[in-house]
Amino acid sequence: MSYCIYARKSTESEDRQALSIQAQINELKEVANKDNLVISNTYTESQSAKGVGRPVFDKMVKELKKGKTQGILCWKIDRLTRNLLDGAVISDLLEQGKIQEIRTPMQIYRNNGIDRLMSGIDILFARKFIDDLSENVKRGLKAKAQNGWMPGRAPLGYVSNQGEKGFKEIIPDPILFSLVRRLWDLLLSGSYSVPQILDIANNKWGFRVKNRRKKVDTLLGRSSLYGIYINPFYYGSFVFQGNEYKGKHKPMITYTEFQQVQQILGRRDKPQYKKHNFTFTGSFRCSRCGSMITGERKKKLIKSIGKHRSYTYYHCSLGKNRNCSRKSVTESQLEAKVSDMLLGITIPDGYLKWIFKYYDFVQGKESQKDNAQENLTKKEISKIKTKLENLTNLMISPENNKHNILSTQDFSEKKKQLLKTQKQLEDQLNDGGQEKKNELKLTKEAFEFALYAKLWFLKGDSNRKRIIIRKIFSNRVISDQKVLMSAKSHFGSISKLAFPSFIKNTTFEPTVLSLGKGKNEVERGQLSTFLRQLDDIRTEISSNASVFNN
């Protein structure tokens, strides 16, 4: 039986480890010599075991699965793992016999119930040690912050003193403190931009920063300089875990100076382009290439008065064809075209209330029919429930104990069909009333929109105008400086309504569908045509609800 040695220490400094990697290997080789163990390979790793994903550990596990090695020799089982997932892998290999033995100088774990239990307990204790250590570290860091000392690395211009780790205080760097203060002074003077200050610091002062990873001195970077200017640590505070604490370290600047710097950084060295909210952008397409139409604001000198005036033009955005013509139309032309078309679908004043009364009257008559249909549907559902009950009773009756009257397959098919029919009827019962209400709501919305659309367009802001255009019109294009579009079908139908003049502002109620005495045949025909058109519009809207909503 051959063993592999696995030695590991965390990425933390060596003085925090009980034994370094080489010390572990030396001790384990003494154990191997003493017990005459055959060592086939040695694996070493400098990585924490509290999480999964250790490359060397994973490589060792692959070799164990292949059967090239049958045992593991390590200083303690917590060297193998401190997390439950890797622990489960080791336990599983031990149970499968892929690992015959895990040996430490103090303990041997073999493939039996007691040893597997002990290895699991030791792995849990190793995990508990990590959890406790993490909680203690977090508690200690929070206590340090509450005591006024920032946990972590000291910012540029400061250093940590040589006290005990965890209790180190942050003091001014004897070399860089005054230089960093001069960086603040340059920006506060208002005479230098951040890039200019960076150039002065690196090229004139020879400012250098220690790169801890590469262990060399490097130039001060722009992001590092900005990081200095926005760090509250320099005026005496610091942020830890989302909370701000007042520090006990020596401030480099005052709070007032810090606020002045924030205002300076908020300035822009180059002009900012204002984002215009063009009314018709995104609402029309170019008829030539299909690209969206975009807006552009220009100034024009009016020689007669000697002043500039702003004009907004709309033209092809060239999104699909860079060579497309950019002939433009003015915003006033677009608004005039939309306003004229809105006038064409506007309902004459005084008719809307009567139309709504008529639709309520029709809805009431339909509700009576619906109630009758609802009662019939409920009766059908009741009959189906009775059939289901009879079918079940027949299935379980003593006469059918051998399924000679009703087979299991026939029972299943008939029950399935009855339940399907029942579900269809129940859905029809539940959805029918709501569907009628939605139809009436959409129809009234369409007429109300037609009545007030022009007013809303003239008085509305850019967003309101866009909504009205997209709600009412389709096929919206600009072609050779002409605006082309058409009203959606239901609004087009509203525009073609033949309104009888005799029902406007009268006491004539929709419930009196017969005109009675005193009305001639012409007026009867007008009313008949008008009511038929109203019914057609309602049908059109309800059958194309998605079109209306868009």
ZIGIHU-V715773 format. One record per pair of residues at least 6 apart in sequence whose ideal C-beta (glycine too) atoms are under 7 Angstrom apart, sorted by the first residue. I is the first residue (numbers start at 1). J is the second residue. Records with the same first field share a line. If there is no record, write none. Layout:
I = J / J
This chain:
1 = 38 / 70 / 71 / 100
2 = 38 / 40 / 69 / 70
3 = 32 / 37 / 38 / 39 / 40 / 69 / 71 / 72 / 73
4 = 40 / 41 / 42 / 43 / 60 / 69 / 72
5 = 25 / 28 / 39 / 42 / 43 / 73
6 = 43 / 60 / 72 / 74 / 79 / 80
7 = 21 / 24 / 25 / 44 / 75 / 79
8 = 45 / 47 / 49 / 79
9 = 17 / 20 / 21 / 46
10 = 17 / 48
11 = 46 / 47 / 48
14 = 20
19 = 75
21 = 44 / 46
24 = 75
25 = 42
27 = 75 / 105
28 = 73 / 75
31 = 73 / 105
32 = 39 / 73
37 = 73
40 = 69
41 = 69
43 = 56 / 60
44 = 56
45 = 54 / 56 / 57
47 = 54
49 = 81 / 82 / 83
50 = 82 / 83 / 130
51 = 83
52 = 83 / 85 / 86
57 = 86
61 = 89
63 = 69
64 = 93 / 98 / 99
65 = 98
67 = 98
70 = 99 / 100
71 = 99 / 100 / 101 / 103
72 = 80 / 99 / 102
73 = 103
74 = 80 / 104
75 = 104 / 105
76 = 104
77 = 102 / 104 / 119 / 122 / 123 / 126
78 = 126
80 = 90
81 = 87 / 90 / 123 / 126
82 = 126 / 127 / 130
83 = 127
84 = 127
87 = 123
91 = 116 / 119 / 120
93 = 99
94 = 102 / 109 / 111 / 116 / 119
95 = 111 / 116
97 = 111
100 = 110 / 111
101 = 108 / 110
102 = 109 / 119
109 = 115 / 118 / 119
140 = 166
141 = 151
144 = 151
145 = 151 / 240 / 245
146 = 245
148 = 245 / 246 / 247 / 248
149 = 169 / 170 / 248
150 = 170 / 233 / 238 / 240 / 247
151 = 240
154 = 160 / 170
155 = 231 / 233
156 = 176 / 180 / 209 / 228
157 = 172 / 173 / 176 / 177 / 180 / 252
158 = 170 / 171 / 172 / 173 / 249
159 = 171 / 173
160 = 168 / 170
161 = 168 / 169 / 171
163 = 169
170 = 249
172 = 250
179 = 205 / 207
180 = 228 / 252
181 = 252
183 = 197 / 201 / 228
184 = 252 / 253 / 257 / 261
186 = 192 / 197 / 200
187 = 197 / 229 / 261 / 264
188 = 257 / 260 / 261
190 = 264
193 = 269
194 = 225 / 226
197 = 225
198 = 220 / 222 / 225
201 = 207 / 220
202 = 219 / 220
207 = 220
208 = 217 / 218 / 219
209 = 217 / 218 / 220 / 224
210 = 217
211 = 218
229 = 261 / 265
232 = 238 / 239 / 258
233 = 247
234 = 251 / 252 / 253 / 258
235 = 251 / 253 / 254 / 255 / 258
236 = 246 / 247 / 251
237 = 244 / 245 / 246 / 247
238 = 245 / 247
276 = 295 / 297
277 = 462
278 = 295 / 312
279 = 331 / 462 / 465 / 466
280 = 293 / 295 / 314 / 334
281 = 293 / 294 / 295
282 = 292
283 = 466 / 469 / 470 / 476
284 = 293 / 476 / 477 / 478
285 = 291 / 292 / 293 / 476 / 477
286 = 293 / 316 / 324 / 477 / 478
287 = 477 / 478 / 479 / 484
288 = 324 / 325
289 = 316 / 320 / 321 / 324
290 = 320
291 = 316 / 317 / 318 / 319 / 320 / 321 / 324
292 = 317 / 319
293 = 314 / 315 / 316 / 317 / 478
294 = 314 / 315 / 317
295 = 312 / 314
296 = 313 / 315
297 = 310 / 312
298 = 311 / 313
299 = 308 / 309 / 310
300 = 308 / 309 / 311
301 = 308
302 = 309
311 = 330
312 = 330 / 331
313 = 328 / 330
314 = 328 / 329 / 331 / 334 / 478
315 = 326 / 327 / 328
316 = 324 / 325 / 326
318 = 324
327 = 480 / 481
329 = 478 / 481 / 483
333 = 483
334 = 483
337 = 483
338 = 457 / 469
339 = 454 / 457 / 458
341 = 473 / 487
342 = 453 / 454 / 457
343 = 454
344 = 495
345 = 450 / 453 / 472 / 487 / 491 / 494 / 495
346 = 450 / 451 / 454
347 = 447 / 450 / 451 / 494
348 = 499
350 = 504 / 505
351 = 499 / 504
352 = 447 / 448 / 451
354 = 503
355 = 447 / 534
356 = 444
357 = 509 / 510
358 = 510 / 534
359 = 440 / 443 / 444 / 538
361 = 510 / 511
363 = 436 / 440
366 = 436
370 = 432 / 433 / 436
374 = 429
377 = 425 / 428 / 429
380 = 425
381 = 422 / 425 / 426
384 = 418 / 421 / 422
387 = 418
388 = 415 / 418
391 = 411 / 414 / 415
394 = 400 / 405 / 406
395 = 406 / 411
399 = 405
400 = 406
439 = 538 / 542
442 = 541 / 542 / 545 / 548
443 = 537 / 538 / 541
446 = 490 / 491 / 494 / 541 / 548
447 = 494
449 = 471
450 = 491 / 494
453 = 468 / 472
456 = 464 / 468
457 = 465 / 468
469 = 476
472 = 487 / 488 / 491
473 = 485 / 486 / 487 / 488
474 = 486 / 488
475 = 485 / 486
476 = 485
477 = 484
487 = 495
488 = 547
489 = 540
490 = 537 / 540 / 541 / 548
493 = 536 / 537 / 540
494 = 537
497 = 530 / 533
498 = 526 / 529 / 530 / 533
499 = 530
500 = 523 / 526 / 527 / 530
502 = 523
515 = 523 / 524 / 527
541 = 548
